[in-house]
């Protein structure tokens, strides 16, 4: 009896020692954040491979299934719209799961598995395109529902002062692997395009590669640390209140600008694929090269624009790049030569890299950790509606105009005009969220071009080598109340000094 008691005491002591050792070995929150940011780069890299192998070829798959222009327009807009509207459920789902991480992980796995039914729509005959649109809607909804939770989670992991540099570096990896996956997928399709049956096998192969990439992405999501998160209902912004008061705030002005810009973008966005594959008669190789060129340039420019947004401000970068956004679709009017279109795509990638990273960082700058989920959800709901209306208008214009030899060219003109109107209306109303170093718009553009040619083209292709650091300067922060004090009353939270009274 006495021996048994001694053994029990020894066992308890051993368990206690093991627990003490393991707790001592546990990383503190700051170290866990650093490790999680590395996992996030790997997660994003596999996610971008999914986009390169799968998402980028959904429109091409629809063309292969003999989709009409209207169906292609619906495929390019309806899934995004329904996915955006579904984000109204995000806040509720977080409260059910009691974890942003669990919610993101589940949606990631289910989204990956959707490539199985997407690949099988080939066997549904006459209804294959309609069923494809339905499955792609579910696919987008799964990704979209998780987006506000993911954005909120990443906002807690990345410090404001290094946000541009971090996302620039992350997007650099993502761009490189998306570019590589695009080229590989285009090569696979070209090799299999002997007859319709073999071509379908080619699509099946790239869709399975997309599924595997997304599952690997989900694995690294599961390795990331989730900082403590508490939902405060009083700090959440409802969609109705946002629509009512948003025009009075810096955040609301930004959202309306991004949504109107995307309305213009999606008047033309769904139709570049059929224009290249049908009207210009490009092979899958040529189509992939033209598409991948923009991805390659974004991969080079993301770290550069990210650093500039940290130093010179997200509004400054957004202004410079937004000025050129309306010009991009107009450049497609002048020639269908592949070398000319490659040049156009290089310009497009240069511009969109700065636009995208400054837009997302601007949203982070004008929101707080406590309202970020609802703010991103509201933006995405409105943005999804704008995208659907844009693509619907584009589909109508394609169907009912005979102005040029290709009906798509008139749509490109209308898209450029709407983008320009958005810039003229909203850009003068936007204000920088923080005190930053002054630089003129012309000098910033010149600096981006010279940095690209002297550093980006040399260092960026070497993915695992860090970009030379651009000198940073200490900046005083604005000590203003957040825009939500103006609308909804005071919100109790920490570190609100960086927010001002009030993407993509």
Secondary structure, 3 states (H helix, E strand, C coil): CHHHHHHHHHHHHHHHHHHHHHHHHCCCHHHHHHHHHHHHHHHHHHHHHHHHHCHHHHHHHHHHCCCCHHHHHHHHHHHHHHHHHHHHHHHHHHHHHCCHHHHHHHHHHHHHHHHHHHHHHHHHHHHHHHHHHHHHHHHHHHHHHHHHHHHHHHHHHCCHHHHHHHHHHHHHHHHHHHHHHHHHHHHHHHHHCCCHHHHHHHHHHHHHHHHHHHHHHHHHHHCCCCCCCCCCHHHCCCHHHHHHHHHHCHHHHHHHHHHHHHHHHHHHHHHHHHHHHHHCCCCHHHHHHHHHHHHHHHHHHHHHHHHHHHHHCHHHHHHHHHHHHHHHHHHHHCCCCHHHHHHHHHHHHHHHHHHHHHHHHHHHHCCCCCCHHHHHHHHHHHHHHHHHHHHHHHHHHHHCCCCCCCHHHHHHHHHHHHHHHHHHHHHHHCCCCCCCCCCCHHHHHHHHHHHHHHHHHHHHCCCCCCCCCCCCCCCCCCCCCCHHHHHHCCCCCCCCCCCCCCCC
